[in-house]
Amino acid sequence: MELECAKYKEMMSSEEAYCHHPGDYCKFRTSCIIHFMGSENGKNSENGKKDVAKPEATAAPAGRQPGRNHD
């Protein structure tokens, strides 16, 4: 089945569907079958490769409290 990106009017097959512009704002994203299918397959990255979990820094450096100005 062929799918069409509502924003960019790009056509792609449902087997290879993923968002080609995941960093761009898109008003259609919450209802986008292409974005959903890509998320399910782990392919919604800038270059279409599988998404890899990136480590996130959640702790403040030693001796510092988050949200406080230390200058």
C-alpha positions in Angstrom: 0.0 0.0 0.0 1.3 3.5 -0.8 1.1 6.2 1.9 1.4 9.9 1.4 3.0 12.4 3.8 0.3 15.1 4.4 2.8 17.8 4.9 5.5 17.2 2.3 3.3 15.1 -0.2 6.0 12.4 -0.3 4.9 8.9 -1.3 6.3 5.7 0.3 5.3 2.1 0.6 3.8 1.0 3.9 6.6 -1.6 4.3 9.3 1.1 4.4 7.2 3.9 6.0 8.9 6.3 8.5 8.9 10.0 9.0 11.6 11.6 6.9 11.4 14.9 8.9 11.0 13.9 12.5 12.7 17.1 13.8 10.3 19.4 11.9 7.1 20.7 13.4 4.1 18.9 11.8 0.5 19.6 12.6 -0.5 16.2 11.2 1.9 14.1 13.4 -0.6 13.1 16.1 -2.8 11.5 13.4 0.0 10.4 11.0 0.1 6.7 10.1 3.6 7.1 8.6 4.9 8.5 12.0 3.1 5.8 13.9 4.4 3.0 11.7 7.9 4.3 11.9 7.7 4.6 15.7 6.5 1.0 15.9 9.5 -0.2 13.7 12.0 2.2 15.5 12.7 4.0 12.3 11.8 7.6 13.0 15.2 9.1 12.9 16.8 11.8 10.6 18.4 9.2 8.3 15.8 6.4 8.5 17.9 4.1 10.6 16.7 2.4 13.7 16.3 4.7 16.6 18.8 4.0 19.4 18.1 5.1 22.9 20.4 8.0 23.9 21.5 8.4 27.5 20.0 11.4 29.2 21.7 13.4 31.9 19.1 13.8 34.7 21.2 14.5 37.7 22.8 17.8 38.6 26.6 18.0 39.0 27.8 17.2 42.5 27.2 20.1 44.9 24.7 21.9 42.7 20.9 22.0 42.8 18.9 22.0 39.6 17.1 25.3 38.8 19.4 27.5 40.9 21.7 30.1 39.5 25.2 29.4 40.8 27.1 32.4 39.3 
